Amino acid sequence: MSKKKIIIISAVLLFIIIFIFVKLISGKKMDINSVSIEKAHTQSITTEVSATGTVALADSNRFYSSSSATIKEIYIKEGDAVKKGQTLFTYNEKALDDLKNQLAAAKLDIKSNEVALKSVNIEIDESLLKEYSANINQCDTNIEAINYKIEQLDIQIKQGEYDLNKAKEDYDNDKLLCNSGGLSLDELKNSENAYNQKINDLELLKSQKKSESLSLNTEKANKEVEQAKYNQLINQNNTSEIKNKREAQNIALQQSKLKAEQLQAEINKFKTEETAPCDGIIINLQEDFMSGSAVSEGTYLFEIADENTIVNLDVPEYDMQNIALNQPVTITYDGFEGELKGTVTKIYPTAEKKTINNSEKNVVTVQVTVTDKANLNLGFNVDGKIVTSTNENAVVIPVSSYLTDNTGKDYVYVVNTGNVLEKKYITIKNFDNMYIEIEGLNIGENVVNTPDETIISEGMTVSITEANSND
């Protein structure tokens, strides 16, 4: 190869190398100085808190027994829908009969006390004195006899309970024998009849004891009356005590009248059946709510829940500072394409730990009343978004525009007059999808979209392209 060709080839190669180098430098300079911007502007921005929850019943009212009695028949079960006035259950009327017996005894006490009160100022009559003393002695005799009967009945009841247990054991054993073919059905029936007879015998003994106990109370009351009359006669001539005696007897009379009034009031308000006070759904039946159970007035039996459904959202406690009553809510759930509208109607006062998305969190239950309950069923799992604030004229920039320094402060790059980059610190107020509401910028300022600090820095002169705000 000639020297001339070598020089020409070398010159061409050098030119190519210089051209490539210039292109590389030129290209790098263009990448560094070209930035995409978007102007700070105003728009409506909505802040939401997302939470999951379930569909439940609205508030419920506890139902309490209005009478002290034994439940006879129950006509409802858990989950039943009831209407106002519908019969829920009935009471055994034996308790009403007991009240009437007590009222009759109380009326006798009133008459006895009235007689005793009239006799306060009667002079001592020896014949009456003997009569009252004899009556008192007779009452003591009757009381002693009744106490003896009660003691004997206690012994018989104890024996009856033993016999009943023995009869039950025999009956249970006979059932096993019958099932295995070792005993006939007739023999099993005889065993069952013997068992039932022991039950009846025991109930009869208990009834007799109760009757004797009532008689004992009557005798004690009669003795008190007779003793009062006797004491009254004894103290007739003690004028300093007449007034006190009359006052005491009057108190006894008033007490007996008050007792009668109370018993009459209990009889008047005694219900043979309980009815639903409102429309609703039966929930939370108590364990002791069953036929044959004895309940006292005011015993909590179950609840009647509002038929309307609500949504209970579990809101993380760190989001609760933004939650308030009457905030609008949108509800979505699997299998339903649209959104249901609702409103925050109740915020529970305490937080509780729950596992949400495999993570344990402290959450507060927020109740949402749904205005459109399309296809909502109890127990559904739902997603909710609570709108906590809406600013129609928020100053916003793209989410991708801001950076955070090592002290935790947020900032952006803006392009000033002369296309020079300037770092400005901002305060972020709210997030809404692709935009953030901020403070620290003026409307119309050019903000660098998606800044890369590996290729740009403050004070750099750049060329700009305006981003499409719809992207």
Secondary structure by P-SEA (a helix, b strand, c coil): ccaaaaaaaaaaaaaaaaaaaaaaaaaaaaaaabbbbbcccccbbbbbbbbbbbbbbcbbbbbbbcccccccccccccccccccccccccccaaaaaaaaaaaaaaaaaaaaaaaaaaaccccccaaaaaaaaaaaaaaaaaaaaaaaaaaaaaaaaaaaaaaaaaaaaaaaaaaaaaaaccccaaaaaaaaaaaaaaaaaaaaaaaaaaaaaaaaaaaaaaaaaaaaaaaaaaacccccaaaaaaaaaaaaaaaaaaaaaaaaaaaaacccbbbbcccccccccccccccccccccccccccccccbbbbbbbccccccccccccbbbbbbbccccbbbbbbbcccccbbbbbbccccccbbbbbbbbbcccccccccccbbbbbbcccccccccccccccccccccbbbbbbbcccbbbbbbbbbbccccccbbbbcccccccccccccccccccccccbbbbbccccc
